[in-house]
Amino acid sequence: MFSHPVALDQCRDLFAKKSEAGAGAVLDTAEGVKHVSRRACAMRAGIASRRAAKVYAGKILKTGIEDDKKNFTRFFLIRRGKGAGGAQWQ
């Protein structure tokens, strides 16, 4: 399975149950799906979002594979503000 190292680490229970499944780290979760989609191989999978599956024409095999259901990624957009030259939250 291919994904970002943090995403792979958040699915340890899955790897424990599927001992034959190996992990391959890539730059980000979407890259894992892109990698698998471009190499038509039935024995590979990516761990990523539904959006990544849609963008790269991936087939969702299983959902909810994370160890902690309350864990999710938060993204913030930060840009340099006018005036004092410091960053500000948007």
MONOR-V514232 format. One record per helix or strand. SS is the DSSP state (H for helix, E for strand). FROM is the first residue (numbers start at 1). LEN is the number of residues. If there is no record, write none. Layout:
BEGIN
SS,FROM,LEN
SS,FROM,LEN
END
This chain:
BEGIN
E,2,2
H,5,5
H,12,6
E,24,2
H,29,10
E,46,1
H,50,6
E,78,3
E,87,3
END
